[in-house]
């Protein structure tokens, strides 16, 4: 399938520099949808510090019951 509009070079360069992927998502004449990956994202392993910050923020946003359910499931 041919993509409808090319990705501007400046956008493609920026996406690649940051390791971000890009895909076109559009509706076909048949009524179905198609996803065309233009640029695959780079695998980026987060630092342990970032993961810990995310977990603390996530748990802090939970209600009391959800936090208790999480603690019993670990």
ABEGO torsion letter per residue (X at the ends): XBBABBBBAAAAAAAAAAGBBBBBBBBBAAGBBBBBBABBBBBBBBBAAAAAAAAAAAAAABBAAAAAAAAAAX
